[in-house]
Amino acid sequence: MWGGTSGTVVFIHGKANCSESSLASFSAQCGNDPRGYWLNSTSDGGDGHDFMDEATIKVNSDGSLTTFEAIAVRYDGENQSFQKATNDVAACLMDLAAGTNASGCNPSLVRRTSFSVVVHSMGGAIIDRILSSNFWPKLTGTGGAILGSPVTSAGALAGAKSASALFGVDGASNFCTSLVSFVAGWAIKNAGGQSLTRGSVIGEARNGLAGKSPRWVLKVTSTGGSGSCNNNSVDSIAESVNDTPMGLLCGCVGFSSSDDTDGVLWQFDTDPTSNPSGSNGGKLRAEYTGLYWHWVASFANHSHNRNDAYVRKYGFQTATACFPISPARVSGSSRGEEALVRCGRAPRARGAGALALPARA
């Protein structure tokens, strides 16, 4: 998607159908534009830059830039469980590593024998399954294609309390959530969401298929706002601006200082570990015995953890378009906030596009 000279970073999006237009909940924004899921679109009041571009630039002390290539993978995360989506994504990554097209996602036969990985939301559950299960040793084993420590930006590593509330399980529902589920469930209930309930994902961890990463996963966690379930303690940008049903659901579920939320995921969802004292912090989840590092605490709401944080404010671009609030220190970036480079920097050349899985028969 973006050119670079210092290595390749693969971006795996969250719960969205970005590849199969014939199926329900197809997102034309990400399906038709490889930047779409990660883009702060000008039509939404943004400045046209995207998370992938900015997360793959390192600003050196002399002001020069070190760039990393960015590649986007598209898949269907709505009409199938995250477990099945993991199979699709892993097959696509295998094709990228080998320069083949067995999955149908790589018709141009792009080959990158090694790459780093950055994910958002449901992508957290996907990369954790890839790492924990060891089903794909050519990706994760000795000499495997995936390099170093994957980064999860608001990753649903231990499921999603919002999904549990939506489907009335795991003790997360109440009258208010039931009402939202009844009124808006047609738009937000699907196989992908049902697979992300806390009970479902933690159950996978009990079975050894999650929570067992043999390498450090760097967690950009959902800190929350200690003032609203949509992170308004620093700057009042509610998740409901981007996603009204989920914003309403978040308000129904509630929050606390020990389990605050970004509007979709809570801290126990994004920051699980069985060893808080040895993992730079985190939320105790006995099932997560792998390596999960509490890396960066983000004050962004869930949507802004993936699309160039805070240039959209209540549907409009701010006067300065520079809100350095949500850290995105990924892929070798040396700066504290991704927004700082956007301000005043011309965009670099774009690449060919995304790896996308074909529609099912």
C-alpha positions in Angstrom: 0.0 0.0 0.0 2.9 2.3 0.8 6.5 2.0 -0.3 9.4 1.8 2.0 13.0 0.7 2.2 13.5 -0.6 5.7 11.3 -3.7 5.8 7.6 -4.7 5.4 4.7 -4.3 7.8 1.4 -6.2 7.2 -1.7 -4.6 8.6 -4.7 -6.8 9.6 -8.0 -5.0 10.1 -10.7 -5.7 12.7 -14.3 -6.9 12.6 -15.4 -5.9 9.1 -16.2 -7.5 5.8 -13.6 -5.9 3.6 -13.4 -8.5 0.8 -16.7 -10.2 -0.1 -19.2 -7.8 -1.7 -21.8 -10.5 -2.2 -22.2 -11.1 1.5 -23.9 -9.1 4.2 -22.2 -6.1 5.9 -19.8 -5.5 3.1 -17.8 -2.3 3.9 -17.3 -0.6 0.6 -14.9 1.9 2.2 -12.4 -0.9 2.9 -13.4 -3.2 0.2 -12.8 -0.7 -2.6 -9.9 1.1 -1.1 -7.0 -0.8 0.5 -6.6 2.2 2.9 -10.3 2.3 3.7 -10.4 0.6 7.1 -7.3 2.6 8.2 -8.3 5.9 6.5 -9.5 9.1 8.0 -11.4 10.0 4.8 -11.7 13.6 3.7 -15.4 12.9 3.3 -15.6 12.2 7.0 -13.8 15.5 7.9 -10.3 14.0 7.9 -7.2 15.0 6.0 -6.9 12.0 3.8 -4.0 10.3 5.6 -4.1 6.9 7.0 -2.8 4.9 10.0 -0.7 2.6 7.8 1.2 5.5 6.2 1.9 7.2 9.5 2.7 4.0 11.5 5.4 3.0 9.0 7.5 6.2 9.2 10.3 6.8 11.7 11.5 10.3 12.2 15.2 10.5 12.8 17.0 13.0 15.0 18.2 14.9 11.9 14.6 15.2 10.6 15.1 12.6 7.9 12.6 9.8 7.5 13.0 6.1 7.6 10.2 4.3 5.8 8.7 0.8 6.0 6.6 -0.8 3.3 2.9 -1.1 4.3 0.8 -4.0 3.0 -3.0 -4.4 3.8 -4.7 -7.7 4.1 -8.5 -7.7 3.6 -10.8 -10.5 4.8 -14.4 -11.1 5.9 -14.7 -10.7 9.7 -18.5 -10.3 9.7 -20.1 -13.4 8.2 -17.8 -16.0 9.8 -16.2 -16.5 13.2 -12.8 -15.1 14.0 -11.5 -18.7 14.0 -12.5 -19.2 10.4 -11.2 -15.7 9.5 -7.9 -16.7 11.1 -7.6 -19.5 8.6 -8.2 -17.1 5.7 -5.7 -14.5 7.0 -3.0 -17.2 7.7 -3.4 -18.6 4.2 -3.0 -15.2 2.8 0.1 -14.5 4.8 1.5 -17.9 3.7 1.0 -16.8 0.1 2.7 -13.5 0.8 5.7 -15.3 2.3 6.0 -17.7 -0.6 4.9 -15.5 -3.5 2.0 -17.8 -4.3 -1.7 -17.4 -4.7 -3.2 -20.7 -3.3 -5.7 -18.6 -1.2 -6.6 -16.4 -4.0 -5.6 -13.3 -2.1 -2.3 -12.6 -3.9 -3.0 -12.6 -7.7 0.0 -10.4 -8.3 2.3 -13.0 -6.6 3.8 -10.4 -4.3 6.5 -12.1 -2.2 7.9 -10.9 1.1 9.8 -13.6 2.9 9.6 -11.7 6.2 7.4 -9.0 7.7 6.2 -7.4 10.9 2.5 -7.4 11.8 0.2 -4.7 13.1 -3.5 -5.4 13.9 -6.6 -3.7 15.2 -9.6 -5.0 17.2 -10.6 -8.5 15.9 -7.2 -8.7 14.3 -5.9 -9.1 17.9 -7.8 -12.4 18.3 -6.6 -13.5 14.9 -2.9 -12.9 15.4 -3.1 -14.4 18.9 -4.6 -17.5 17.4 -1.9 -17.7 14.8 0.8 -17.3 17.4 -0.7 -19.5 20.1 -1.8 -22.5 18.1 1.4 -23.1 16.1 -0.8 -24.3 13.3 1.3 -22.3 10.8 5.0 -22.9 11.7 6.1 -21.3 8.4 4.8 -18.1 9.8 5.6 -18.4 13.5 8.3 -21.1 13.9 12.1 -20.8 13.7 12.9 -18.8 10.6 9.2 -18.1 10.1 8.0 -15.1 8.1 6.5 -13.1 11.0 9.2 -11.0 12.5 9.6 -9.8 16.1 6.7 -8.7 18.3 3.3 -8.0 16.6 1.5 -4.9 17.7 -2.2 -5.0 18.7 -3.9 -1.6 18.6 -7.1 -2.0 20.8 -6.9 -5.7 20.1 -9.7 -8.0 21.2 -7.2 -10.4 22.7 -9.5 -11.7 25.4 -12.8 -11.1 23.5 -15.1 -8.1 23.8 -17.4 -7.3 26.7 -19.5 -5.4 24.1 -20.1 -8.7 22.2 -21.0 -10.5 25.4 -23.5 -7.8 26.2 -24.9 -7.8 22.7 -25.5 -11.6 22.8 -26.6 -11.6 26.4 -23.8 -13.9 27.8 -21.0 -13.8 30.3 -23.0 -11.7 32.7 -22.6 -8.5 30.7 -26.2 -7.8 29.7 -28.9 -5.8 31.3 -32.2 -4.2 30.4 -30.5 -1.4 28.5 -28.2 -3.6 26.5 -31.1 -5.9 25.7 -33.0 -2.9 24.4 -30.1 -1.8 22.2 -29.7 -5.4 21.0 -33.4 -5.6 20.1 -33.4 -2.3 18.3 -30.0 -2.4 16.5 -29.2 -6.0 16.6 -30.1 -6.4 12.9 -27.2 -4.1 12.1 -24.5 -5.4 14.5 -25.3 -9.0 15.3 -23.4 -11.5 13.2 -21.2 -14.6 13.3 -18.0 -12.5 13.7 -19.3 -10.7 16.7 -20.7 -13.8 18.3 -17.3 -15.5 18.1 -15.8 -12.5 20.0 -17.7 -12.8 23.3 -15.4 -13.0 26.3 -16.5 -16.6 27.0 -15.8 -17.7 23.5 -12.3 -16.2 23.2 -11.2 -17.1 26.8 -12.5 -20.6 26.1 -10.1 -20.8 23.2 -7.3 -19.8 25.6 -8.3 -22.6 27.9 -7.9 -25.0 25.0 -4.5 -23.6 24.1 -5.5 -21.8 21.0 -5.2 -18.3 22.4 -3.3 -16.7 25.2 -0.2 -18.8 24.6 1.9 -16.5 22.4 5.6 -17.6 22.5 6.8 -14.1 21.6 6.0 -10.8 23.0 2.8 -9.2 21.7 3.0 -5.4 22.2 -0.4 -4.2 23.4 -1.7 -0.7 22.6 -4.4 -0.9 25.2 -7.8 0.8 25.7 -7.2 3.0 28.7 -10.5 4.7 28.8 -11.4 8.2 29.9 -12.3 7.9 33.6 -15.2 10.2 32.8 -17.1 8.4 30.0 -17.1 5.1 28.3 -16.0 6.9 25.2 -12.7 8.4 26.4 -13.5 12.1 27.1 -11.2 12.8 29.9 -8.6 14.2 27.5 -10.7 15.3 24.5 -14.4 14.7 24.1 -14.7 12.4 21.1 -17.3 9.7 21.7 -17.3 6.3 20.0 -20.9 7.0 19.2 -19.8 9.6 16.7 -18.3 6.8 14.6 -20.5 3.9 15.5 -23.8 4.9 17.1 -25.1 1.4 18.1 -21.9 0.4 19.7 -21.6 3.8 21.4 -25.1 3.3 22.9 -24.2 -0.2 23.9 -21.1 1.0 25.7 -23.1 3.4 27.6 -25.5 0.7 28.7 -22.7 -1.7 29.8 -20.9 1.0 31.8 -17.3 1.2 33.0 -15.1 1.5 36.0 -11.7 2.8 36.8 -10.4 -0.8 36.9 -12.0 -1.8 33.6 -12.5 1.4 31.5 -13.4 1.3 27.8 -12.7 2.8 24.5 -16.4 2.5 23.5 -16.2 -1.1 22.2 -13.5 -2.9 24.1 -12.7 -2.8 27.8 -9.2 -3.0 29.4 -9.7 -6.6 30.4 -10.3 -7.3 26.7 -7.3 -5.5 25.3 -4.7 -6.0 28.1 -4.9 -9.6 29.3 -1.9 -11.3 31.0 -1.4 -13.9 33.7 1.7 -12.0 34.9 1.0 -8.3 35.3 4.2 -7.7 37.4 6.4 -9.2 34.7 4.6 -7.8 31.7 4.9 -4.1 32.4 1.4 -4.2 33.8 -1.9 -5.5 32.4 -5.1 -7.1 33.5 -5.0 -10.5 35.2 -6.3 -13.2 33.0 -5.0 -16.6 34.3 -5.5 -18.2 30.9 -3.1 -15.8 29.2 0.2 -17.5 30.0 2.0 -16.4 26.9 4.0 -13.2 26.4 1.8 -10.1 26.4 3.5 -6.7 27.0 1.6 -3.7 28.3 3.3 -1.3 25.8 1.3 1.9 25.2 -1.9 3.2 26.8 -4.1 4.9 24.2 -6.7 7.5 25.1 -8.3 7.2 21.7 -11.8 5.7 21.2 -12.0 2.4 19.4 -12.4 3.8 15.9 -9.6 6.4 16.3 -7.2 3.6 17.3 -7.1 2.7 13.6 -7.8 5.8 11.5 -5.4 8.7 12.2 -6.4 9.7 15.6 -8.5 12.7 16.5 -8.5 14.7 13.3 -12.2 14.0 13.1 -14.0 15.6 16.0 -17.8 15.1 16.1 -17.8 14.7 12.3 -15.6 17.7 11.5 -12.0 18.4 11.1 -10.5 20.5 13.8 -9.0 23.9 13.1 -5.4 22.6 13.4 -6.0 19.0 12.3 -3.3 18.1 14.8 -4.4 16.1 17.8 -1.4 14.3 19.2 -3.3 12.2 21.8 -3.4 8.6 20.6 0.1 7.0 20.5 0.9 4.8 17.5 4.5 3.9 18.2 4.6 1.0 15.9 6.9 -0.5 13.3 10.0 1.3 14.5 8.5 4.8 15.0 10.5 6.9 17.4 7.9 9.6 17.9 5.5 9.6 20.7 2.3 10.3 18.7 1.5 9.4 15.1 -0.3 12.7 14.6 2.8 14.8 14.9 4.2 13.7 11.5 1.0 14.2 9.7 0.9 17.9 10.3 2.8 19.6 7.6 4.2 16.4 5.9 3.5 15.7 2.2 2.3 12.1 1.6 4.7 9.6 0.1 4.1 7.5 -3.0 1.5 4.8 -2.7 1.9 1.2 -3.7 -0.3 -1.2 -5.7 -3.0 -2.2 -3.2 -4.1 -4.8 -0.8 -4.0 -8.6 -0.6 -7.7 -9.6 -0.7 -9.4 -12.9 -0.4 -11.8 -13.6 -3.3 -15.5 -14.0 -2.8 -16.7 -17.5 -1.8 -18.6 -19.6 -4.3 
